[in-house]
Every structure is written in C-alpha cells, then in structure tokens.
C-alpha cells in the first residue's frame, strides 16, 4: 500500500492542475465577453454548453479507448492535443462563433486527461488509499480552476481578454511536460476481459453502479452550471452592492477563485474522509447541503457581500466535495476490465447534463429578467440547478451503506 503524497501522485496532480488552467477562462471573462462579442445570456451559455458537450464526447471516447490501449497512452496523447488547441483558442477566439468553435475544440482534446488519471490511480492504489488519492486529483483540478480565475482577475483590467486567454493557454503545455515526467516509467496496463464478463451485467444491471452514475449526472448538472455562471453572479452581486463596473468584474473573478479554493479543500479532505466513514454517508451529507445552497444563493444577489460569499463558499465546498467520493465508489463497484467503459458512460451522460445546464441557466435568466437589462433576479436560475441536486441526494441515499472493496477482475 502506498502512503503519502508520493512523487508520482504529485506530478500527475500538478499536470492535471495545469491542464485545467484554461477551463474557467471563458467563465471568468464572461461579463467582458458578453459586451465585446455582443452576446445574450443564452448565447453566452451556449459557449459553456459547447465546451461541456465537447468534454463529454472526449471523455466517452477516451475512456472507451483506454480500456483497449491503456490509460497512459490516452492520457499523453490527449495532453498533447490539449496544448495545441488551447494555443489556437488564445490566438484566434475573437467573436462568438470563433469562441464557440475553438473552446469546443479545447474540450474535445481534454477528456483523455481526466478519466484516464482515475484509471491510473485505481491501478496504483488500494481501496484504503484510493479515496484520498482521487481526492488530490480532483483538488488539483480545483487548484487549476482557481488559478484560472485569479489570472483573469489580474489581467482583465480594461477588458483585455486576449491577455487572459494567452496566459491561461500556457497551462496545458506545462501540463503535458509534467504528465510525461510522471508517467515515463508507468507501464501501459490493459485489463483483459474474460468470456463471462459483459458490459450490460457489469454496469447497466449493477444497482450500485447505476445509482452512482445517476448521482454523478445530476451532480454535474448542478456543479458545472454553477461554475460557469458564478463569476458573472458574483459580479452582479458586487455591482448591486455599489461597486463600479470594473471593480465588480475583477472582484467577481477573485471571489469565484476563492470558491474554487474551497473546492480544493473539499476534494482533498472528503475523499480521505470517505475512506474512514464510508462513501454513502459522506455523499448524502454533501449532496443535501449543496442542494440547499442551490435553492438559496440566487435569491441573495442583493444581500450583504459577506453573506453571499459565505453561502457561496459552502456551496463550492459541498458541490465539489462529492466528486472524488463518487469516482472512488465507482472504481469499487465495477471490475477493472470494465472501469473505462463505466467511466465512459458516466462521463458522457454527466458532462452531457453539465453541458445543457449552463444553457438552461442562461435561458432562465433571460426569461426572468427584462430584455436588455443586466440580470437582477438570479434565484430561479439557481433553483433549476437545485432540482438536479435533489435527485443526486436521493441516489446517494439509495446506495449500499458499506464502503466495500473493489471487485476483482
């Protein structure tokens, strides 16, 4: 059993952190881009939707492929493509259409650096250590996202979004280099399937797996739309408190960045906590609290900034905290030979839902606010996310209480 933050784990997590440096570049720049690119809230949401759909397709294809040619090969190939497409986005995204196309291409190249990392860690760490290891993986993604928002807050002064794009696009290139160093001695492992194993029986008729996949779908519905719109929401909240437009944009990015730090703390602790208390208990608590936050935070847009930030921090902690627990539980519910296929299905459906959610959020904003006026009513849009949170909570509650051990191949 491997303990502590060994060099392999540190390097792979750092690689993932730099890969995600571009993930929230668009969300952090959203208020500036809506004006610069002449977008409605629905159009603005559609770029986030394109990104999430691209990511979902990429996750599905890369996870399926990893079962056949090894997670290591897919990770490194995906990282190389991500470095190229991120640079293209930084250089050429200057309108709604170019932004939609290029940001979707970034997403299509990135999927192979996420589920493959889960598979690599499942092969390397036993169940008593796996929750903590996957927690650090998810935490590294939160760290990259927080840095993305922080960079945006520092570089968006005067609406200079091309500079923001350029700085954050360097992340995937650095991530490629770190990933290669982490995996240069890792074997290309493929788990061969026996004749008695079938996807339908192993995944689709596996009650624990189907509950976990369904919970993940609605976890993503809530989380990804929240991520996409929180910087704009915080900008609106700060503006309602009297901040100037420029200060509100920068402040919204900084506050949203701090929320991702909360997500980092949640990921790095909740996976480990589930190693000791059990996956189900931790999942139910986190999903329930996150749902309450979804139903609450949007109605607080004009409240004192301290209240909004406090609720947002709790929201960020609980909305992301269940991610490593869901991933760890799935590695224990499905045999290793079918883990890539299970992750492929989960990722496609989960990020597909996460792709639709920002678009729905933007449409609800448009429907509940006067045309041509900055949104003042955010409660109904966040309530739409809370409905997904309710389903995720119910699925977590229906899981088997025991942590269990991974099914052997």
N, C-alpha and C positions, 0 to 999 in steps of 0.2 A: 504493500500500500504506500502511495506517495503522499507525503505531507508537506504543508507549507507552500509558499509561492516559489516553486522551483523555476529555474531559468526558462525552461521550455514554455511553461504556462505564462510567465511574464512576457516573453517575446511574442507569443501568439496573441495575448490580450492587447499588447501595445499595437500590434499590426491591425487588429480589429478596430482599435480606437482611432487610428489614423485613417482607416477606410471610411469610417463614419463621419469624418470631419466635414464632408460635403452634404450629409444627409439633411441637415436643417438650414442650409444656406438659403434656400428659397423661402422657407417659412420665416426666417429671421428678417429677410428683406421684403416681406410681403407688402407691408404698408407702402414702402417706396415704390415697389414694382407695380402695384395697382395704379398708381398715378403715372409712372413712367411708361407703362405699357398699355394704359387705358383699359383696364380690366374691371368687370363687375365682380362681386363676391363669388358668384357661380363660376365665372371664367377662372378666377384666381384659384378656386378649389379644384378645378379640373386639372391644373398642372400637378397638384399634390396627388390627385387621383391617377394621373398618368404615371407618376413615379411609383405609386404603390402597386398598380397593375403590372408595371414592368418588373418590379421587385418580386411580385407573386409568381409571375411566369418564370423568372430566372431561378427562384428558389425551387420551384417544382422541377424544372429541367435539370438543374444542377444536383439536387438531392437524388433524383432518379438515376442520374449518371454516376454519382458517387458510389452507389451500390455495386456498380459494374466495373468501374476502372480505378476506384479508390478515392477517398475523400481528399487525400493530399494532392493528387494531380488536379482535381477540380478546383480546389482552393487556390493553387498557384496560378492556374490559367485564368480564373475569374479575376484575381487580383491584378494581373497584367492588363486585362481588358478594362478594368475599372480605372487604372491610371490614365489610359488613353482617352476614354470617353469623358472623364472629369475635366481634363485639359481642354477638350473640344467645347464642353459646356461653358467653361470660363471665358474662352476666346470668342465664341460666336453666339451665345444666347443674348439677344438684344431686342426681342419682341415676344409677344405672346406665343406665336407659332413656333419660333425657333427655340424658345424656352421650353415649350411643351415637348417638342421632339427630342431635344438634346438631354433634358432632365430625365425623360423616359429611357433614353439610351444608357444614361448613367446607372439607372436602376436595373436595367437588363443585364448589365455587366457585374453587378454587385452581389447577386444572390449566392454565388458559389463561395463566398467568404463567411457565410453565417451558419447554415445548417451543416456544412462540412466541418466547421470548427466544433460543433456539438458532437458530431460523429467521432472526430479525432479524440475528443476528451472522453467520450463514452468508452472508447477502446483503451484509453490510458489509465483511467481512474476507476476504482471500485465504488460500489453504492454508498459506502460510508464516507466517501470523499467527494463524490461526484456533484452533489448539490452545491458545495462550496466552490468547486472549480467552475461549474457553469455559472454560478453567481458572479464570479470575477469576469467571465466572458461577457455577460450582459452588462455588468458595471463598466467594462471598458467601452462598450458602445455608448453608454450614457455619458462617459467622460468625453468621448469624441464629439457627441452632440452638444454638450455644454460648451466645449471649446469653440465649436462652430458658431454658437450664439454669442459667445464672448467676443470672438473675432469680428462678427457682424456689428456688434455694439461699438467697437473701436474704429471700424472702417467705413461705416455707413454715413458718417458726417457729411452733410451736403448732398445726400442721395447718391454717393459714389459706389453703387452696387457692383460695377465691374471689378473694382479693387477687392471687394469682399469675395466675389467669385474666384478671382485669381489666387488669393491666399489660401482659401479652403480647398481648392482643387489640387494643391500640392500634397494634401493628406494621403490620398490613395497611392501615390508614387512612393512615399515613405513607407506606407503600409505594405507595399509589395516587397520592398527590400527587407523589412523586419520579418515578414512572413517567410521569405526564403531562408533567412538565417534560422528561424525557429524550426522549420521543417526539413532542413537539408539532410538530417540524419534519420528522419522518421520514415519507416517503411511504408510502401504502398500496399495497404491491407485491404483485402476483399473477402467478405464472409460468404462462403458458398452455401447455397440453399439446398437442403435435402429434398428428396422427392415427396416427403409428407408435408412440406410447408407450402402454404398458399396464401396470397395476399388477402383474399376475402376472409379466410378463417383467422389469420394472424392480426388483421387490423379492423376490417369492416364488421366482423362478428365478435370483436373483442370489446366487451362493455366498458372496461376501464379505459381503453384507448379511445373509443368513440366519445366518451364523456370528456376526456382531456382535449381531444381535437375540437369538440364543440365549444368548450370553455375558452380555448385559445382563439377561436374565430371571433367570439364576442369580446374577449379581452382586447384583440386588435382593433375591433370596431371602436371601442372606447378610447384606447390609448393613442392610436395613430391620428385620429382626428383631433384629439386634444393636443398632441404635439404640433400638428400642422397649424392650428389656429391660436394657440396660447400666446405666441409673441404679439399677434395682432390684438388679441383680447386685452393683454396687459397694456399695450399702447393705448387702447381705448379707455381703459380704466384710469391710467395716469393722466390722460387728457381730460377726463371727466373730473379729476381732482385738481385741475388747474395748471398742469404742466404745459409748456409750449410744445408745438408740433415736433420740433427737432429733439427736445429733451424726452418727449414721450416715446418716440421711436427708439432712441438709444436705451432709455430706461426699460422699455418693454423687452428688448433683446437681453439686457443684463438680468432682469428678473427671471425671464424664461430660462436663461442659462443656469441660474441658481436652482431652478426646479429640476433641471437635469442632474445637478449635483445631488439632489435628494434622491433621484432615481438611481444614481450610482451607489449611494449609501444603502438603498433598499436592496439592490441586486447583490451587493457584496455581503449582505447580512442575512437576507431571507432564505437564500439557498442553503446556507450553513444551518440556519435555524430549523429548516425543514428536515435536515439530516438527523436532528435530535428530537423534534416534536412530531414529525410525520408530515407528509405532503398535504393531506386533506385539511388538517387543522389550520395550517398556515394559509392555504389557498382560500378557504372560506372567509377567514378574517380579512384578508387583503381585498378580495373582490367585493365584499359587503361594504367596507369603508369607502372604497373607490367609487362605488355606485352612489352612495350618499353624497359624495363630493360632486359628482356629475350633476345631480339634481339640485345642487346648491349654488355652485360657484358663479354660474352665469347671471344669477339674479343679484349678485353683489358688485356688478361692474361700477356702480357709483358709490360704493361703500368706502370707508377709510382704507388707504393703501395697505396699512398693516394687517387689516382683516383679510383683504384679498390675497395678500402674499402668504399669510398663514394657512388659509384654506388651500391655496394653490400648492404650497409645499407638501401638505398632507396628501393632496390629490396626486401629485407627482410620485410621492413615495409609494403609495398603495397601488397606483395604476401600473407601475413597472415592477414592483416587488414580486409579483406572482410569476413573472416571465421565466426566471431560472427554475422555479419550482415546477411549472408546467412542463418545461423541457426535460428536466431530470426525471419527473414521473413518467413521461412518455418513453424514455430510454429504458425504464424498468418494466414497462407494460408490454413492450414489443421485442421480439427476438432480434439480435444484432443483424441478422441477414436481411431483415425487413425494415430496419430502422430508417434507412434512407428513403424507402418508399412511403413509410408512415409520415416522415418529415416533409416529403414532397406534397402529399395530400394536405397535411396540416398547413403548410406554408401557402399553398395555392389558395385554399379556402380562407385562411386567416388574413393574408395580405390582400386577397380579393375584397374581403369585407372592409379591411382597412383602407382600400383604395376608394370604395364607394362612400365611406363615412365622411371624409372631408368635403366631398361634393354635396352630400346631403346637408351637412352642416352649413355650407355656404348658401345653399338653396333656402334653408330655413331662415338664415339671416336676411336674405333678400325678401322673403315672404313676410317677415315680421317687422320690417323696418321700411320707412318711406324711401322710394327710389331717389338716388342722387344724394342721400344724406348718410353721413357716417353712422354705422350701426350703434344704437343706444340700447337696444333690447337683445341681450345675449342668452337669456335664460332658456328659451325654447330650444335653441340650437344645442346647448349642453344637455338639456333634458333628453333629446334624441339619442345622445351617447349613453345616458344612464339606463335606457331601456336595454341596451346590449349588456350593460353591467349586471342587470338583474338576471339575465339568462346565464351569464358566466358564473354568478354566485350559485345559482341553482344546480348547475352541472358540477361544480366543485363539491357542493353538499352531498351529491349523489355518489361520489367516489367511494371506493373501499377505504376504510379508515387506516389500514396498515400501510406503512411505507413500502414494504415488500422488497424483494431482491430481483435483479434483472433476470428475465427468462433466458435460459441458455440457448445457444444456437445448436 
